[in-house]
Amino acid sequence: MAGAQLLILVANPGSSSRKYALYEQTEEGLISRSSVNIETSDQGIIGTLIRGDEPRQTIDLDFTDVSESSRHIEQILRDAGALKEKEHIDAIGIRVVAPGSYFMHDRTVDDEFTEQLQNAKSVAPIHVSGTLAELSSLQERFADIPVVAISDSAYHATKPPYAWNYGLPIHDADQYDIKRFGYHGISVQGVVDALWDAGKLPPKVIVCHLGSGSSVTAVFHGRSIDTTMGYSPLEGVLMATRVGSIDLTAVTVLQKKLGKTDEEMQDYLNHSSGLLGIGQSADIRELIERESAGDHLAHLALTTLVHTYHKAIGQMLVTLGGADAIIFTGTVGERSAILRRRIVAHLAFAEFHLDGDVNDATLNPERLTVISEKATSKPIIVIPANESYEIAKHVTKVLN
């Protein structure tokens, strides 16, 4: 398929949302035609269409569950004019978050892949179930179109051996494939590519992906050498509804006290913990507003969040032997000037200082934006996450 023009549909399934994007591969490279976000809200299912520099459009949807999105996405794109009458989707790329060495590579979906993903569901039901459901729906709707599974862990394959292992008996860890695989690799790869394209990629970079799921990654000469997420995306810093790193003994005791099954405990740690568990809300904006009104739990949730980020950044500073730049990405990392300010406030010792005015004005940037003081600071940069573009790029590589 080398040199051929392709229309690539990207699917990025979440637990309560579906994100799609349509790209055209041309001789000049990938061109974005549109993106569609479909999510569950208090008002029901909401669809949003984005095309180039045009304002966001709300889409009228005639279905009531996000799991039905893939059955309707082609018609949504046609109605929006993004997919013309005689055009057809040529390939599909789907983001895959699953533990296991098998999933450290991008792969064309076949029976073997589906079987491996089904097996992974038993050890990581929270993150694999939605992918399996979306994959099944896509294959049903687009039966003759190749689907490429893009690994969210592959970027971290460059980590040195000592960054892969837990303190387990090595034979057991190897036999049962219990390793620190890491995630958010697609996002971090996009950040590295953006820095390279802008001529701003120094040797030592710390990437802070802050969203509903969050992680911190150490990048050395463009390659991952450590990251906070481990066997599953549950490990690491405090997140919106995920607990982050926790002592297994504490989990075992809590499970007995609450009388929960293993599956119920997984759900508890992934969906009822984190900011939601401490501050009774997973919404950063709400927590900041409540904190300013004197709410103790909101303050505790936010300060705990920032503390886990400080620990993670400190870990990566030592891993790298210092840092030449710090990058913020992800929905919250791009939009919350307050959190960025609180995180960077403790990093003066590492020569990082914010330009307060620029930081406060950077609330949803469309391109790479430097928010550090020009004369006194190493670069602090906000880069919009563009996972769909990275997925489309990987699809073309696999098909070629």
Protein Blocks (a to p, Z undefined) as FASTA:
>chain_A
ZZiacddddddddfkbccdddddddfkbccdfbdcdddddfkbpaddddehjbccddddd
fbfbfklmmmmmmmmmmmnopacfkbccfbdcdddddedjklmpccdddfklmmmmmmmm
mmmmmlmmmmmmmmmmmmmmmmmbccddddfklmmmmpcfklmpccbdfklmmmnopace
bgaklmmmmmmmmmmmnopacfbdcdddddfbdcddddeehiafbdfbffbmkbccddfk
lgbjadfklmmmmmmmnopafklmmmmmmmmgmjllmnopabfklmmmmmmnopaklmmm
mmmmmmmmmmmmmmmmmmnopafbdcdedjklmmmmmlmmmmmmmmmmnopacdfklmmm
mmbccbdcdfbdfklpccdddddddfklmmmmmmmmmmZZ
